[in-house]
Each structure stands twice: as C-alpha cells, then as structure tokens.
C-alpha cells in the first residue's frame, strides 16, 4: 500500500498572472511550475467558458480568446470581496468562484509536477497551500480568497501578504537573518510599496502604501488610449 505524502504548495494568485511552486523532495530548492509549451513560470489569470461543451478553460488558451466573443474573464482579483458578478459565457459567477477556477488550475499544474517525484511506496498529493494576497486587501477580500482556495480543494495554511512573501524568499535565498527591506510591487492591478523588518526570521510590517488604480492593466489601458488618440 502506498503512503500518502502531503506537501504544501505556494500560490501567487495574481491579477494578470498566477504562479505555483513547491519545495523539491529534499526541501533544498523551490520547484516552480513552467508551462510545457512556452516554458513560462506564470499562467494568465484568465478564465473562459467553451460555448459548445461548457468546459471551463484557464490560462493561455483563455487569454488568447480576448477580443472575441464570448469574452474571457480577466483581472477578477480587483473584484474580490465585493458583491459583483461577472459574466462567463451566459452564466454569472462571483469573483471568488472565478478565482477558484484559477486556483484549481494551479493545483492541477503542480500535481503534474509532484507526480514526477515518485518513490516506491509513496504517493504525493497536493491538498494544502499558502496563498499570497496584496498588502492592501481588507478582511472581506482576504476571506473571499480563502473561500476560493477551499473551493478549489485546498486547505489554506496561510494567506501571506505579497511583500512579506517576497522578503521571506529573499532572506531564504540569501541566508539573510536580519534586515530592513523596501519592497516595490508593480502588479497587474496595483502598485504597492512596503517597508518590512526581519529580526531572527520574524517579519514585521513597518509601513504600507500604494495606488490601487496604478497597475499593469491601467498602464495598458492608458497606452491604448494614447495610441487611439495619436492614430485617429
């Protein structure tokens, strides 16, 4: 009989792109899932519903449907914690339901990777995760993220602020024990700046600021408006 081995994963649920990683079997390095076709370490946070079969499609294939009908759902992270509904095909979904589709895809991707860990008498499973959230997320937004992860079949170990996650990784990678860090995070939905202090491996957030309307999506939209004006 095989012994089940549950290994926690880390998921960055991003506005425009998401990523998932796990420690290797010896816990000596981080294994980030990469798209087998593009070799990209990120997956577009984009969800589309196949009109014929009703299949839910997440990632690159959904992203390639932009500009065609039915449109895919993008940047749903900005609506987390609200009562908004988004149209996917002909059906309305809550932001956390759409996020659950994305998280389920992250789970599926890393499951394919851990299947390669293979060892006699052991079966690796993915059922636990730490998920990052923006530093500016309030309690309803954080709770909506937790609900989305649980709907995707994941037990949430922690919901970690993105700047803290970045600083933690830097300290682990560089064997830094103590320090004060300024973390810039220009994401798809917002621009955040955080100041953190690490003392004996414990992080303390000293300050957070940001602009929730300044992100990659906003820059893209501003450039599009500029080019439309120039070319008209």
Buried (B, 14 or more C-beta within 10 A) or exposed (E): EEEEBEBBBBBBBBBBBBBBBBBEBEEEEEBBBBBEEEEBEBBBBBBBBBEEEEEBBBBBEBBBBEEEEBBBBBBBBBBBBEEEBBEBBEEEBBBBBBBBBBBBBBBBBBBEBBEEBEEEEEBBEBBBBBBBBBBBBEEEBBBBBBBBBBBBBBEBBEBBBBBBBBBBEBBEEEEEEEEEBEBEBBBBBBBBBBBBBBEEEEBEBEEBEBEEEBBBBBEEEEEEEEEEEEEE
